């Protein structure tokens, strides 16, 4: 008997969805930072054993869209409800109300197995946890409530066992040696974007998109050339920094992360290009996969 199914994680920005995905997979696949809207794309990650294939879907945080990029991010959520075998709605301890009541209404009506994961319990106390549980019991009475810390990996193994029990019997959807549905270039783009999120403040990280134009996997080294797109010349200057120091720091951080991921020496070249108002340009968004 082999089980296989799609487990889709949704929730507000910065509740720990990407951290939970990485904790379940046992390795870093999805970028995770303290900044909201770190995740822009829906990303599938596979946890494979001889007995099951658990396909995790990490999704952008639920927001009220302010520009076309965010509209595209939210449209991806419709598919999350449609193809799920198990739904995980994630909140953090102390969170008492969803930012999007329409999503809660849909979750309350779903016939699919629903898990409410209360995350970051290591940052609160028992009284706050009990209050959070009571609040969400009222809003999602059919949900199976779990208290976890994705960062500290508390209750993650038990949660995986429970999720697997809910999966249908089915052959694997993907080859058993596959980790994600995304390409190597996509992984490169995301790692570089994560380092930008960690290095710069304010608007810069949200005005950036990364496009890997060369990915050449040679015998002893991977050669990568990537372009960082920004919306304005002033952003380009900030991104590069004095004598190129800021961009060099991003490149060094990204190269080290990519060497760990691919287990191979990396030669990384970064370029910065102004792509005016790309976040509101349908053609640019399509090119970047939104």
C-alpha positions, 0 to 999 in steps of 0.5 A, a space after each residue: 500500500 503506497 500513499 501519495 497526496 498534495 498537502 497545501 499550506 496557507 496562512 498570512 504573511 510571515 507565520 512560518 509557512 516556508 519554515 514549516 515546509 523546510 522542517 518537514 522536508 528536512 532540508 532548505 528548499 524554500 527561502 524564509 526570512 522575517 520579511 512579509 511576502 518572501 514567498 512569491 510563487 507556489 512551490 512544491 517540495 516532495 518528502 519521499 519514503 518507500 511507503 509514501 510521497 508527501 507533496 508539500 505546497 508552500 504558498 504566498 502569504 494571504 494579502 490584499 493585493 496592491 499591484 499586479 504582482 500581488 494580484 498574480 500571487 493571490 490568484 495562485 491560492 485558488 489552485 491550493 483549494 482545488 488540488 489539496 488532499 490535505 489543507 494546513 492553515 497556519 497561524 502564529 500563537 496570539 493570532 486571533 483573526 485572519 486578514 482575509 475572512 473569505 479564506 476562512 469561510 472557504 476553509 470552514 466549508 471544505 470537505 477536505 481534511 483540515 489541520 490548523 497549525 498554531 506556530 511559534 509556540 516557543 515565543 509564548 506561554 500556555 495561557 496565550 496558547 489556550 486562548 489562541 486555540 479557543 479563538 480558532 476552535 470557534 472559527 474553524 470547528 472542523 479543524 484538527 488543531 496542532 501546536 508546533 514550532 517550525 523553527 525549533 522543529 517541535 512536534 514536526 515528526 508527529 505532525 508528519 505522521 498524522 498528515 501521512 495517515 490522511 493521505 489517500 492510497 495512490 502511486 507517486 506523482 513524481 519520481 521518488 528522487 525528485 525534491 521539487 517541481 521547480 527548475 535549478 534556475 528557479 532555485 538560483 533565483 530564489 536564493 539570490 532574492 533571499 540574500 537581497 531580502 536579508 541584506 537590504 531594508 525598506 522597498 528595495 527587496 520588494 522591487 527586485 526580481 531575479 532572472 538566471 540567464 546562464 546555468 552551466 553545470 560542468 564537471 567540477 563547477 557550476 557557472 551561473 550568470 543572473 540579472 537582478 531587475 529593479 524598477 528605478 535607477 536609484 534602486 540600482 545604485 543602492 543595490 550595487 552600493 559603494 564600489 560594488 560592496 553591497 552587491 558583492 556581499 549578496 553574491 558571496 552569501 548566495 554562492 555559499 548557499 548554492 554550493 551547499 544546495 548543489 554540493 558543488 563549487 559555484 562561479 556566480 556573476 550578478 548584474 543589475 538592470 533597470 526594468 521600469 515598473 515591472 511589478 505593474 507590467 503584465 508582460 514582465 510578470 509573465 516573463 518572470 513566471 507570474 
